[in-house]
Amino acid sequence: MAEKFAIVTGASTGIGYHLAACAARDGYDLLIVADEPTIHVAASDLAALGA
């Protein structure tokens, strides 16, 4: 089976974060990008979802 991988830009807040969260819950490995300092918080939250 192929690995699932997603690249999400603007993933620190808003739509980008919610898209990344949906992908994490669906078992995707993520590469998240944002120019906000809150990206570290988002990364921790998404890791807890399984990303």
Contacts in CASP RR format, 6 or more apart in sequence:
PFRMAT RR
TARGET T0000
AUTHOR 0000-0000-0000
METHOD contacts of the structure
MODEL  1
MAEKFAIVTGASTGIGYHLAACAARDGYDLLIVADEPTIHVAASDLAALG
A
3 29 0 8 1.000
4 23 0 8 1.000
4 26 0 8 1.000
4 27 0 8 1.000
4 28 0 8 1.000
4 29 0 8 1.000
5 28 0 8 1.000
5 29 0 8 1.000
5 30 0 8 1.000
5 31 0 8 1.000
6 20 0 8 1.000
6 23 0 8 1.000
6 28 0 8 1.000
6 29 0 8 1.000
6 30 0 8 1.000
6 31 0 8 1.000
7 30 0 8 1.000
7 31 0 8 1.000
7 32 0 8 1.000
7 33 0 8 1.000
8 16 0 8 1.000
8 19 0 8 1.000
8 20 0 8 1.000
8 23 0 8 1.000
8 30 0 8 1.000
8 31 0 8 1.000
8 32 0 8 1.000
8 33 0 8 1.000
9 16 0 8 1.000
9 33 0 8 1.000
9 34 0 8 1.000
10 16 0 8 1.000
10 17 0 8 1.000
10 32 0 8 1.000
10 33 0 8 1.000
10 34 0 8 1.000
10 35 0 8 1.000
10 36 0 8 1.000
11 17 0 8 1.000
11 19 0 8 1.000
11 20 0 8 1.000
11 30 0 8 1.000
11 32 0 8 1.000
11 33 0 8 1.000
11 34 0 8 1.000
11 39 0 8 1.000
11 42 0 8 1.000
11 46 0 8 1.000
12 32 0 8 1.000
12 34 0 8 1.000
12 36 0 8 1.000
12 38 0 8 1.000
12 39 0 8 1.000
12 41 0 8 1.000
12 42 0 8 1.000
13 34 0 8 1.000
13 36 0 8 1.000
13 38 0 8 1.000
13 42 0 8 1.000
17 42 0 8 1.000
20 30 0 8 1.000
20 32 0 8 1.000
20 42 0 8 1.000
20 46 0 8 1.000
20 51 0 8 1.000
21 45 0 8 1.000
21 46 0 8 1.000
21 49 0 8 1.000
23 30 0 8 1.000
23 51 0 8 1.000
24 30 0 8 1.000
24 46 0 8 1.000
24 49 0 8 1.000
24 50 0 8 1.000
24 51 0 8 1.000
25 49 0 8 1.000
25 50 0 8 1.000
27 50 0 8 1.000
27 51 0 8 1.000
28 51 0 8 1.000
29 51 0 8 1.000
30 46 0 8 1.000
30 51 0 8 1.000
32 39 0 8 1.000
32 42 0 8 1.000
32 43 0 8 1.000
32 46 0 8 1.000
33 39 0 8 1.000
34 42 0 8 1.000
END
